[in-house]
């Protein structure tokens, strides 16, 4: 409970700051922009997780709801009469951040329009529904088919979200997927990793196992055998944070691309990436935690979880082999696009490249306000960014993307972010 309250408190600070910041780029010292406070110290030893019952709900009128696929979350269905259904979505355990992930399929032998009300355990309706007919290509639900019940207050954070949402939907024999965000399961992510690994300078291999024995897969971009300078990229410690993943994906695709800049860059720098830090959480449709019931991004001090340990051990091995890490980024999603660098008073000259990078991305993408919230408390390390800096000297950042940031913009932002870090590192 305490933790959720702290989170809400942080979100409200960010909210106020966003509204008050008139300038495009804001920084704590100059404008009074409030940064991300210290992450609360929480225990990270295993806690119980409630496993989801998997199967098919058969309802009146020969209508079916299913959560029997990777990434699904659906915990109960009620038929309310008049083609109206209420679905129930719960978290893997509590307390937990309010990121109520849902994903399920619905179909019928009696084609017609139905209404589905989304209801949640201790949460409001954060994610705008996306629909798909194949589980791969998703589109946001048409706004005319979306109704909110009990609107929220303000413009930012879970308080601004409606209590419930209702979806009007034409269903038939072919399943329709309804999902909080696009489905990028461990299998789909691995397909993407494999597709890039066709290139001679990209490889991927396992650096550890998750609680449920899924691979923690690392992608290595290495063109020049003698290079000992590297970037460390991770994403999706938090399963629903698909928009952060999409920017990371575009970032990696740009660095592995055919541009002269990318070729020159790969001749001098290696990139190590773990695109899916929490495969169990993703495949089990978790709101936030891994199968140990823990927020992985609080485990970078005590390393009680196998997923974080695998990256720790990998980094130690590379540092011992003489690698110098020149940049680190951890991609996430939240209510808006926000950069969380380490405060310049802590990181000093070493952090200049991160601030220069944010500025140059913002110059090229002026359509989106740049929110920066530096952190000045980095010990105990707790979160990946602090661990990257404290233990491996990396100028590192938490790169947050909005849940609703348009997908074509995300792709462009990942590309621009990659081009600018390549330019700055090559000029260094
Ligand atoms: Zn996150």
Boltz pocket constraint, residues with backbone or C-beta under 6 A from the ligand:
constraints:
  - pocket:
      binder: B
      contacts: [[A, 238], [A, 241], [A, 331], [A, 332], [A, 333]]
      max_distance: 6.0
